[in-house]
Amino acid sequence: AKGVLWADFTTLCTQALGRAEYLALLPQWRGVMLTDVPPLGAHNADAALRLVVLIDLLYESQIPLRLYADQPLASLCATGPLAPAYARALSRVQQLQVLNP
């Protein structure tokens, strides 16, 4: 509503979407609410990488983002090969959460 996208993790991150598709969608959004973010790891590495790409693009465009998960965001991907990219993305999420849509 009013340019704010409300979607779940599965819808935005498990489909075969890449940087170009997200870039095409960004102009339609003034804010994004992403729900049902699961723990991230080797079992869903492709989706986790899509989430990192989406976060990077939202950050570059200064589009506010709210992530909702059943556990603290910092623990969603605390170990494994995705941990460094996720830690950087989490820092960006924290900055995007203070923006007003």
All heavy atoms as an XYZ file, in Angstrom:
771
protein
N       0.830     -1.183      0.000
C       0.000      0.000      0.000
C       0.875      1.248      0.000
O       1.893      1.292      0.693
C      -0.909     -0.006      1.218
N       0.471      2.229     -0.757
C       1.174      3.512     -0.826
C       2.668      3.343     -1.097
O       3.504      4.034     -0.523
C       0.935      4.327      0.441
C      -0.506      4.692      0.650
C      -0.689      5.548      1.878
C      -2.164      5.837      2.062
N      -2.413      6.654      3.229
N       3.017      2.374     -1.934
C       4.407      2.195     -2.325
C       5.253      1.384     -1.375
O       6.453      1.245     -1.584
N       4.651      0.837     -0.319
C       5.406     -0.009      0.600
C       5.081     -1.466      0.283
O       3.923     -1.875      0.319
C       5.069      0.302      2.075
C       5.799     -0.654      2.999
C       5.442      1.747      2.403
N       6.095     -2.214     -0.040
C       5.931     -3.625     -0.351
C       5.973     -4.438      0.928
O       6.890     -4.276      1.736
C       7.048     -4.100     -1.286
C       7.062     -5.608     -1.543
C       5.885     -6.018     -2.409
C       8.368     -6.031     -2.169
N       4.994     -5.318      1.092
C       4.973     -6.249      2.220
C       4.964     -7.638      1.616
O       4.004     -8.039      0.968
C       3.743     -6.013      3.072
C       3.670     -6.859      4.314
C       4.521     -7.846      4.705
C       2.679     -6.774      5.332
N       4.134     -8.381      5.895
C       2.992     -7.738      6.308
C       1.562     -5.986      5.515
C       2.225     -7.928      7.436
C       0.800     -6.177      6.652
C       1.136     -7.129      7.606
N       6.058     -8.365      1.786
C       6.193     -9.691      1.195
C       6.902    -10.612      2.172
O       7.532    -10.161      3.126
C       6.985     -9.604     -0.106
N       6.799    -11.904      1.907
C       7.532    -12.839      2.742
C       8.843    -13.232      2.044
O       9.023    -12.999      0.851
C       6.697    -14.064      3.116
C       6.288    -14.909      1.924
O       6.833    -14.721      0.822
O       5.425    -15.775      2.095
N       9.725    -13.807      2.822
C      11.051    -14.208      2.337
C      10.939    -15.121      1.118
O      11.657    -14.946      0.132
C      11.809    -14.909      3.472
C      13.161    -15.418      3.086
C      14.260    -14.581      3.093
C      13.337    -16.745      2.721
C      15.514    -15.053      2.739
C      14.583    -17.230      2.374
C      15.679    -16.378      2.382
N      10.022    -16.084      1.164
C       9.870    -17.034      0.068
C       9.550    -16.319     -1.241
O      10.135    -16.615     -2.281
C       8.773    -18.069      0.401
O       9.160    -18.758      1.590
C       8.586    -19.067     -0.715
N       8.657    -15.359     -1.197
C       8.249    -14.641     -2.403
C       9.406    -13.874     -3.033
O       9.590    -13.915     -4.252
C       7.099    -13.665     -2.081
O       6.005    -14.415     -1.551
C       6.663    -12.896     -3.310
N      10.181    -13.180     -2.229
C      11.237    -12.325     -2.776
C      12.596    -13.009     -2.937
O      13.410    -12.548     -3.732
C      11.424    -11.087     -1.907
C      10.442     -9.960     -2.126
C      10.826     -8.758     -1.278
C      10.343     -9.560     -3.574
N      12.844    -14.068     -2.202
C      14.212    -14.587     -2.181
C      14.382    -16.028     -2.659
O      15.511    -16.459     -2.874
C      14.801    -14.451     -0.777
S      14.889    -12.730     -0.238
N      13.308    -16.770     -2.823
C      13.494    -18.148     -3.285
C      13.193    -18.322     -4.761
O      13.457    -19.381     -5.317
C      12.640    -19.151     -2.472
O      11.267    -18.849     -2.646
C      13.022    -19.117     -1.001
N      12.646    -17.306     -5.389
C      12.428    -17.352     -6.832
C      13.712    -16.978     -7.557
O      14.603    -16.369     -6.965
C      11.327    -16.375     -7.227
C       9.983    -16.691     -6.596
C       8.927    -15.730     -7.062
O       8.868    -15.412     -8.251
N       8.104    -15.268     -6.150
N      13.776    -17.299     -8.817
C      14.970    -17.004     -9.616
C      14.997    -15.523     -9.995
O      14.837    -15.144    -11.144
C      14.998    -17.878    -10.859
N      15.208    -14.686     -8.984
C      15.339    -13.241     -9.191
C      16.789    -12.859     -8.969
O      17.447    -13.386     -8.075
C      14.450    -12.471     -8.214
C      12.948    -12.688     -8.321
C      12.231    -11.999     -7.168
C      12.432    -12.196     -9.651
N      17.260    -11.935     -9.755
C      18.625    -11.460     -9.604
C      18.661     -9.955     -9.497
O      17.629     -9.278     -9.418
N      19.848     -9.440     -9.523
C      20.076     -8.001     -9.385
C      19.235     -7.191    -10.369
O      18.606     -6.202     -9.997
C      21.569     -7.717     -9.561
C      21.958     -6.306     -9.315
C      23.488     -6.128     -9.399
N      23.859     -4.763     -9.201
C      24.036     -4.197     -8.007
N      23.901     -4.920     -6.922
N      24.359     -2.931     -7.904
N      19.208     -7.612    -11.628
C      18.472     -6.865    -12.653
C      16.976     -6.822    -12.350
O      16.335     -5.770    -12.509
C      18.710     -7.480    -14.026
N      16.418     -7.943    -11.901
C      14.989     -7.969    -11.581
C      14.681     -7.088    -10.374
O      13.699     -6.345    -10.372
C      14.520     -9.407    -11.307
C      14.440    -10.278    -12.549
C      15.772    -10.915    -12.930
O      16.751    -10.797    -12.155
O      15.841    -11.523    -14.003
N      15.524     -7.158     -9.356
C      15.311     -6.296     -8.188
C      15.441     -4.820     -8.577
O      14.644     -3.990     -8.138
C      16.296     -6.630     -7.070
C      16.062     -7.959     -6.386
C      17.123     -8.812     -6.136
C      14.799     -8.358     -5.980
C      16.933    -10.035     -5.490
C      14.593     -9.575     -5.345
C      15.661    -10.403     -5.104
O      15.462    -11.604     -4.469
N      16.425     -4.497     -9.405
C      16.595     -3.102     -9.840
C      15.363     -2.602    -10.582
O      14.972     -1.439    -10.439
C      17.833     -2.963    -10.728
C      19.159     -2.835    -10.005
C      20.323     -2.894    -11.002
C      19.224     -1.550     -9.202
N      14.749     -3.461    -11.380
C      13.552     -3.067    -12.119
C      12.378     -2.810    -11.184
O      11.508     -1.982    -11.480
C      13.188     -4.144    -13.136
N      12.344     -3.496    -10.049
C      11.240     -3.337     -9.106
C      11.424     -2.161     -8.139
O      10.444     -1.611     -7.634
C      11.070     -4.626     -8.293
C      10.625     -5.857     -9.081
C      10.722     -7.109     -8.215
C       9.207     -5.674     -9.599
N      12.657     -1.772     -7.864
C      12.931     -0.746     -6.853
C      12.157      0.558     -7.040
O      11.676      1.119     -6.054
C      14.425     -0.446     -6.780
C      15.294     -1.493     -6.091
C      16.749     -1.024     -6.079
C      14.824     -1.798     -4.700
N      12.023      1.075     -8.261
C      11.312      2.356     -8.400
C       9.857      2.316     -7.916
O       9.267      3.352     -7.647
C      11.376      2.645     -9.899
C      12.576      1.897    -10.375
C      12.621      0.655     -9.530
N       9.291      1.129     -7.787
C       7.906      1.000     -7.342
C       7.767      1.086     -5.822
O       6.670      1.206     -5.307
C       7.337     -0.343     -7.801
C       7.342     -0.540     -9.292
C       6.931     -1.949     -9.660
O       6.048     -2.533     -9.051
N       7.583     -2.511    -10.661
N       8.866      0.991     -5.099
C       8.820      0.876     -3.638
C       9.378      2.116     -2.951
O      10.396      2.659     -3.341
C       9.641     -0.320     -3.168
C       9.262     -1.632     -3.774
C       8.053     -1.993     -4.298
C      10.108     -2.773     -3.924
N       8.098     -3.278     -4.751
C       9.350     -3.793     -4.545
C      11.423     -3.048     -3.602
C       9.859     -5.038     -4.829
C      11.933     -4.298     -3.894
C      11.155     -5.276     -4.495
N       8.694      2.548     -1.861
C       9.263      3.570     -0.971
C       9.673      2.946      0.346
O      10.253      3.595      1.193
C       8.314      4.719     -0.634
C       7.121      4.903     -1.344
C       6.276      6.101     -0.880
N       5.445      5.814      0.294
C       5.616      6.354      1.481
N       6.561      7.202      1.711
N       4.811      6.055      2.478
N       9.348      1.677      0.507
C       9.718      0.924      1.694
C       9.429     -0.546      1.467
O       8.614     -0.892      0.615
N      10.104     -1.403      2.223
C       9.912     -2.852      2.093
C       9.808     -3.462      3.481
O      10.602     -3.148      4.370
C      11.085     -3.513      1.323
C      10.952     -5.027      1.311
C      11.169     -2.963     -0.099
N       8.805     -4.318      3.655
C       8.657     -5.121      4.865
C       8.779     -6.575      4.429
O       7.990     -7.043      3.606
C       7.298     -4.871      5.518
C       7.155     -3.481      6.056
S       5.494     -3.069      6.683
C       5.013     -4.521      7.536
N       9.776     -7.261      4.958
C      10.025     -8.658      4.576
C       9.822     -9.534      5.803
O      10.527     -9.387      6.807
C      11.444     -8.808      4.018
C      11.781    -10.143      3.374
C      10.882    -10.413      2.169
C      13.227    -10.158      2.942
N       8.855    -10.445      5.726
C       8.496    -11.288      6.864
C       8.974    -12.721      6.664
O       9.383    -13.109      5.570
C       6.968    -11.292      7.066
O       6.342    -11.821      5.895
C       6.445     -9.900      7.347
N       8.917    -13.476      7.741
C       9.221    -14.911      7.725
C      10.630    -15.223      7.239
O      10.843    -16.199      6.520
C       8.195    -15.681      6.889
C       6.776    -15.495      7.384
O       6.593    -15.462      8.613
O       5.864    -15.367      6.555
N      11.597    -14.411      7.649
C      12.992    -14.667      7.273
C      13.485    -15.839      8.117
O      13.489    -15.770      9.348
C      13.872    -13.422      7.494
C      15.317    -13.718      7.114
C      13.331    -12.242      6.691
N      13.897    -16.940      7.454
C      14.335    -18.126      8.194
C      15.816    -18.044      8.547
O      16.531    -17.170      8.049
C      14.095    -19.249      7.180
C      14.419    -18.592      5.867
C      13.889    -17.171      6.010
N      16.296    -18.970      9.364
C      17.746    -19.075      9.553
C      18.397    -19.340      8.185
O      17.838    -20.063      7.363
C      17.901    -20.275     10.482
C      16.596    -20.348     11.206
C      15.561    -19.906     10.211
N      19.535    -18.730      7.964
C      20.203    -18.828      6.665
C      21.451    -19.693      6.787
O      22.149    -19.648      7.787
C      20.572    -17.429      6.179
C      19.407    -16.433      6.154
C      19.901    -15.037      5.858
C      18.349    -16.857      5.158
N      21.716    -20.452      5.744
C      22.893    -21.313      5.764
C      23.041    -22.065      4.464
O      22.448    -21.700      3.446
N      23.798    -23.140      4.491
C      24.074    -23.923      3.287
C      22.790    -24.500      2.685
O      22.683    -24.637      1.466
C      25.061    -25.036      3.601
N      21.811    -24.798      3.519
C      20.566    -25.404      3.030
C      19.732    -24.443      2.175
O      18.904    -24.874      1.384
C      19.733    -25.930      4.202
C      19.252    -24.856      5.111
N      20.079    -24.228      6.017
C      18.041    -24.281      5.239
C      19.387    -23.312      6.670
N      18.152    -23.326      6.222
N      19.933    -23.146      2.321
C      19.204    -22.162      1.511
C      20.139    -21.037      1.046
O      19.763    -19.872      1.026
C      17.998    -21.616      2.269
C      18.352    -20.928      3.570
O      19.517    -20.840      3.955
N      17.348    -20.411      4.257
N      21.342    -21.421      0.649
C      22.386    -20.443      0.293
C      21.967    -19.536     -0.852
O      22.252    -18.335     -0.820
C      23.688    -21.167     -0.047
N      21.295    -20.067     -1.875
C      20.878    -19.220     -3.001
C      19.912    -18.133     -2.535
O      20.052    -16.963     -2.896
C      20.221    -20.053     -4.100
C      21.211    -20.900     -4.875
O      22.432    -20.642     -4.781
O      20.765    -21.825     -5.577
N      18.944    -18.510     -1.740
C      17.970    -17.540     -1.234
C      18.647    -16.526     -0.309
O      18.327    -15.335     -0.345
C      16.835    -18.262     -0.515
N      19.587    -17.006      0.494
C      20.304    -16.100      1.399
C      21.111    -15.075      0.611
O      21.142    -13.894      0.969
C      21.215    -16.904      2.319
N      21.741    -15.512     -0.462
C      22.501    -14.573     -1.301
C      21.581    -13.577     -1.987
O      21.924    -12.405     -2.135
C      23.342    -15.332     -2.316
C      24.540    -16.067     -1.716
C      25.238    -16.921     -2.773
C      25.517    -15.103     -1.076
N      20.391    -14.026     -2.389
C      19.421    -13.090     -2.973
C      19.023    -12.036     -1.939
O      18.868    -10.865     -2.263
C      18.190    -13.831     -3.474
C      18.419    -14.547     -4.771
C      17.109    -15.107     -5.338
N      17.410    -16.059     -6.376
C      17.481    -17.380     -6.193
N      17.233    -17.903     -5.014
N      17.775    -18.174     -7.198
N      18.851    -12.458     -0.699
C      18.520    -11.499      0.360
C      19.627    -10.469      0.514
O      19.354     -9.268      0.614
C      18.289    -12.230      1.687
C      18.030    -11.329      2.900
C      16.773    -10.480      2.704
C      17.934    -12.159      4.167
N      20.865    -10.903      0.486
C      21.994     -9.969      0.609
C      21.998     -8.994     -0.566
O      22.182     -7.786     -0.377
C      23.328    -10.742      0.720
C      24.515     -9.803      0.582
C      23.396    -11.497      2.038
N      21.757     -9.488     -1.776
C      21.700     -8.604     -2.955
C      20.568     -7.596     -2.797
O      20.745     -6.400     -3.054
C      21.532     -9.432     -4.253
C      21.176     -8.544     -5.431
C      22.802    -10.223     -4.542
N      19.409     -8.069     -2.372
C      18.268     -7.167     -2.181
C      18.585     -6.102     -1.144
O      18.315     -4.915     -1.359
C      17.034     -7.973     -1.773
C      15.773     -7.171     -1.481
C      15.331     -6.376     -2.704
C      14.661     -8.097     -0.997
N      19.177     -6.501     -0.039
C      19.550     -5.537      1.000
C      20.537     -4.513      0.450
O      20.397     -3.311      0.691
C      20.123     -6.260      2.237
C      19.024     -7.035      2.949
C      20.805     -5.263      3.184
C      19.521     -7.995      4.009
N      21.525     -4.969     -0.303
C      22.504     -4.044     -0.894
C      21.817     -3.020     -1.796
O      22.127     -1.824     -1.734
C      23.564     -4.806     -1.686
C      24.557     -5.539     -0.812
O      24.645     -5.230      0.404
O      25.253     -6.425     -1.341
N      20.896     -3.472     -2.625
C      20.214     -2.560     -3.549
C      19.302     -1.586     -2.809
O      19.238     -0.400     -3.170
C      19.418     -3.359     -4.590
C      20.275     -4.162     -5.560
C      19.408     -5.062     -6.425
C      21.124     -3.246     -6.425
N      18.611     -2.065     -1.793
C      17.775     -1.162     -1.000
C      18.636     -0.123     -0.294
O      18.281      1.059     -0.227
C      16.952     -1.961      0.018
C      15.862     -2.859     -0.566
C      15.309     -3.792      0.490
C      14.755     -2.031     -1.202
N      19.783     -0.559      0.199
C      20.712      0.360      0.871
C      21.211      1.426     -0.104
O      21.214      2.611      0.216
C      21.876     -0.439      1.450
C      22.904      0.411      2.146
C      22.706      0.835      3.454
C      24.073      0.798      1.495
C      23.653      1.631      4.098
C      25.015      1.581      2.125
C      24.802      1.997      3.423
O      25.737      2.782      4.047
N      21.629      1.002     -1.278
C      22.129      1.954     -2.280
C      21.049      2.948     -2.687
O      21.350      4.104     -2.987
C      22.650      1.203     -3.501
C      23.916      0.412     -3.228
C      24.271     -0.576     -4.322
O      23.638     -0.556     -5.400
O      25.179     -1.395     -4.086
N      19.799      2.514     -2.696
C      18.682      3.382     -3.071
C      18.063      4.096     -1.879
O      17.116      4.863     -2.039
C      17.600      2.557     -3.778
O      18.118      1.980     -4.943
N      18.578      3.807     -0.663
C      18.063      4.395      0.583
C      16.559      4.166      0.737
O      15.805      5.072      1.120
C      18.413      5.881      0.661
C      19.906      6.126      0.866
C      20.377      5.584      2.215
O      20.107      6.177      3.237
N      21.068      4.462      2.218
N      16.134      2.930      0.459
C      14.745      2.528      0.643
C      14.642      1.809      1.987
O      15.351      0.823      2.209
C      14.278      1.619     -0.511
C      14.294      2.401     -1.829
C      12.890      1.046     -0.230
C      14.002      1.565     -3.055
N      13.800      2.294      2.890
C      13.683      1.671      4.207
C      13.304      0.196      4.118
O      12.530     -0.207      3.244
C      12.570      2.469      4.889
C      12.553      3.774      4.173
C      12.933      3.464      2.749
N      13.821     -0.570      5.056
C      13.584     -2.008      5.094
C      13.314     -2.433      6.530
O      14.021     -2.020      7.449
C      14.806     -2.769      4.563
C      14.804     -4.281      4.730
C      13.697     -4.931      3.892
C      16.161     -4.857      4.353
N      12.313     -3.269      6.689
C      12.034     -3.911      7.974
C      12.063     -5.411      7.734
O      11.350     -5.917      6.866
C      10.654     -3.530      8.525
C      10.406     -2.045      8.670
C      11.272     -1.405      9.754
N      10.909     -0.026     10.002
C      11.390      1.012      9.334
N      12.238      0.838      8.362
N      11.026      2.246      9.642
N      12.897     -6.125      8.474
C      12.962     -7.582      8.393
C      12.318     -8.170      9.639
O      12.559     -7.683     10.747
C      14.414     -8.068      8.322
C      15.193     -7.803      7.049
C      16.601     -8.377      7.168
C      14.500     -8.387      5.844
N      11.544     -9.222      9.454
C      10.883     -9.888     10.568
C      11.217    -11.373     10.531
O      11.059    -12.025      9.500
C       9.368     -9.683     10.498
C       8.983     -8.235     10.606
C       8.795     -7.453      9.472
C       8.840     -7.624     11.850
C       8.460     -6.114      9.567
C       8.507     -6.286     11.954
C       8.315     -5.540     10.807
O       7.991     -4.208     10.909
N      11.681    -11.881     11.662
C      12.056    -13.287     11.785
C      11.668    -13.781     13.176
O      11.409    -12.981     14.079
C      13.561    -13.446     11.569
N      11.665    -15.094     13.336
C      11.325    -15.683     14.634
C      12.471    -15.637     15.631
O      12.297    -15.978     16.788
C      10.882    -17.139     14.455
C       9.511    -17.238     13.814
O       8.746    -16.263     13.887
O       9.212    -18.300     13.235
N      13.640    -15.262     15.184
C      14.795    -15.167     16.070
C      15.519    -13.858     15.772
O      15.246    -13.222     14.759
C      15.716    -16.363     15.890
C      16.308    -16.503     14.493
C      17.029    -17.822     14.308
O      16.415    -18.867     14.303
N      18.329    -17.762     14.158
N      16.410    -13.426     16.652
C      17.127    -12.166     16.403
C      17.859    -12.198     15.057
O      18.441    -13.225     14.678
C      18.120    -12.092     17.561
C      17.533    -12.951     18.622
C      16.798    -14.050     17.913
N      17.814    -11.087     14.349
C      18.430    -11.026     13.020
C      19.910    -11.375     13.052
O      20.427    -12.015     12.146
C      18.231     -9.638     12.410
C      16.784     -9.250     12.109
C      16.733     -7.825     11.556
C      16.134    -10.218     11.155
N      20.606    -10.982     14.102
C      22.045    -11.241     14.193
C      22.368    -12.729     14.235
O      23.462    -13.140     13.854
C      22.639    -10.551     15.411
N      21.429    -13.539     14.664
C      21.706    -14.980     14.761
C      21.226    -15.769     13.554
O      21.406    -16.978     13.502
C      21.060    -15.542     16.027
O      19.651    -15.485     15.914
N      20.640    -15.113     12.571
C      20.116    -15.835     11.409
C      21.212    -16.498     10.578
O      20.991    -17.522      9.959
C      19.294    -14.907     10.510
C      17.965    -14.449     11.075
C      17.297    -13.476     10.122
C      17.051    -15.629     11.361
N      22.364    -15.893     10.541
C      23.465    -16.440      9.747
C      24.780    -16.092     10.434
O      25.619    -15.389      9.889
C      23.424    -15.891      8.332
S      24.564    -16.698      7.205
N      24.950    -16.604     11.613
C      26.108    -16.233     12.423
C      27.373    -17.012     12.073
O      28.465    -16.583     12.406
C      25.783    -16.432     13.897
N      27.230    -18.159     11.411
C      28.398    -18.976     11.071
C      28.301    -19.448      9.631
O      27.264    -19.317      8.989
C      28.498    -20.214     11.991
O      27.344    -21.022     11.785
C      28.593    -19.814     13.448
N      29.389    -20.010      9.132
C      29.399    -20.570      7.793
C      29.878    -19.590      6.751
O      30.221    -18.441      7.058
N      29.875    -20.014      5.491
C      30.438    -19.187      4.417
C      29.657    -17.900      4.141
O      30.204    -16.947      3.596
C      30.425    -20.106      3.202
C      29.455    -21.185      3.528
C      29.432    -21.315      5.009
N      28.390    -17.859      4.519
C      27.589    -16.654      4.280
C      27.737    -15.609      5.379
O      27.298    -14.485      5.230
C      26.110    -17.030      4.156
C      25.723    -17.911      2.983
C      24.266    -18.300      3.089
C      25.992    -17.204      1.680
N      28.342    -15.991      6.478
C      28.404    -15.107      7.648
C      29.006    -13.732      7.353
O      28.430    -12.719      7.762
C      29.136    -15.791      8.793
N      30.145    -13.618      6.649
C      30.696    -12.276      6.406
C      29.775    -11.382      5.563
O      29.576    -10.211      5.892
C      32.014    -12.549      5.678
C      32.372    -13.949      6.047
C      31.067    -14.663      6.214
N      29.196    -11.948      4.502
C      28.291    -11.156      3.664
C      27.041    -10.775      4.443
O      26.539     -9.654      4.322
C      27.919    -11.941      2.406
N      26.554    -11.696      5.258
C      25.358    -11.408      6.037
C      25.640    -10.361      7.113
O      24.810     -9.487      7.364
C      24.786    -12.681      6.659
C      23.468    -12.410      7.338
C      22.319    -12.208      6.599
C      23.395    -12.308      8.711
C      21.113    -11.919      7.220
C      22.194    -12.028      9.342
C      21.060    -11.837      8.588
O      19.871    -11.536      9.204
N      26.810    -10.408      7.712
C      27.162     -9.420      8.744
C      27.172     -8.015      8.142
O      26.668     -7.062      8.755
C      28.512     -9.750      9.365
N      27.718     -7.875      6.947
C      27.722     -6.574      6.267
C      26.293     -6.155      5.946
O      25.889     -5.010      6.171
C      28.560     -6.644      4.985
C      28.575     -5.333      4.204
C      29.341     -5.456      2.894
N      29.001     -6.617      2.103
C      27.895     -6.742      1.356
N      27.009     -5.768      1.329
N      27.680     -7.829      0.654
N      25.497     -7.092      5.433
C      24.115     -6.781      5.093
C      23.316     -6.404      6.339
O      22.489     -5.494      6.293
C      23.482     -7.976      4.380
N      23.572     -7.081      7.440
C      22.862     -6.778      8.683
C      23.161     -5.356      9.149
O      22.268     -4.641      9.613
C      23.233     -7.778      9.767
C      22.493     -7.639     11.085
C      20.985     -7.748     10.887
C      22.972     -8.684     12.068
N      24.391     -4.928      8.989
C      24.745     -3.552      9.324
C      23.933     -2.577      8.470
O      23.441     -1.558      8.960
C      26.248     -3.338      9.107
O      26.575     -1.980      9.219
N      23.763     -2.910      7.206
C      22.964     -2.062      6.310
C      21.495     -2.078      6.703
O      20.814     -1.050      6.647
C      23.161     -2.501      4.861
C      24.548     -2.173      4.366
C      24.757     -2.556      2.936
N      25.995     -1.935      2.470
C      26.351     -1.834      1.206
N      25.579     -2.330      0.254
N      27.471     -1.245      0.871
N      20.996     -3.236      7.100
C      19.599     -3.336      7.535
C      19.370     -2.409      8.723
O      18.365     -1.695      8.784
C      19.235     -4.791      7.903
C      17.910     -4.859      8.651
C      19.188     -5.661      6.661
N      20.296     -2.406      9.659
C      20.147     -1.547     10.831
C      20.069     -0.078     10.425
O      19.302      0.697     11.008
C      21.282     -1.805     11.811
C      21.192     -3.184     12.435
C      22.443     -3.628     13.154
O      23.530     -3.095     12.954
N      22.311     -4.636     13.990
N      20.822      0.320      9.411
C      20.767      1.701      8.934
C      19.457      1.974      8.205
O      18.888      3.063      8.321
C      21.952      1.992      8.039
C      23.276      1.963      8.778
C      24.461      2.141      7.864
O      24.438      2.992      6.990
N      25.477      1.327      8.043
N      18.983      0.998      7.448
C      17.742      1.180      6.684
C      16.510      1.223      7.596
O      15.501      1.801      7.241
C      17.573      0.070      5.644
C      18.568      0.109      4.493
C      18.432     -1.142      3.626
C      18.381      1.362      3.657
N      16.597      0.624      8.775
C      15.461      0.600      9.675
C      15.181      1.960     10.297
O      14.078      2.196     10.777
C      15.657     -0.463     10.765
C      15.537     -1.863     10.219
C      15.641     -2.924     11.287
O      16.159     -2.700     12.364
N      15.147     -4.097     10.971
N      16.125      2.853     10.280
C      15.896      4.173     10.864
C      15.343      5.168      9.843
O      14.946      6.261     10.207
C      17.156      4.744     11.546
C      17.598      3.849     12.690
C      18.278      4.942     10.548
N      15.315      4.778      8.573
C      14.747      5.645      7.540
C      13.226      5.572      7.607
O      12.656      4.551      7.948
C      15.214      5.204      6.150
C      16.714      5.235      5.881
C      17.005      4.663      4.502
C      17.241      6.653      5.985
N      12.572      6.641      7.243
C      11.111      6.655      7.198
C      10.651      6.440      5.760
O      11.142      7.119      4.858
C      10.569      7.995      7.700
C      10.776      8.149      9.176
O      10.619      7.204      9.924
N      11.143      9.340      9.602
N       9.701      5.508      5.548
C       9.192      5.288      4.186
C       8.354      6.439      3.699
O       7.840      7.215      4.421
C       8.361      4.005      4.300
C       8.102      3.818      5.741
C       9.106      4.624      6.503
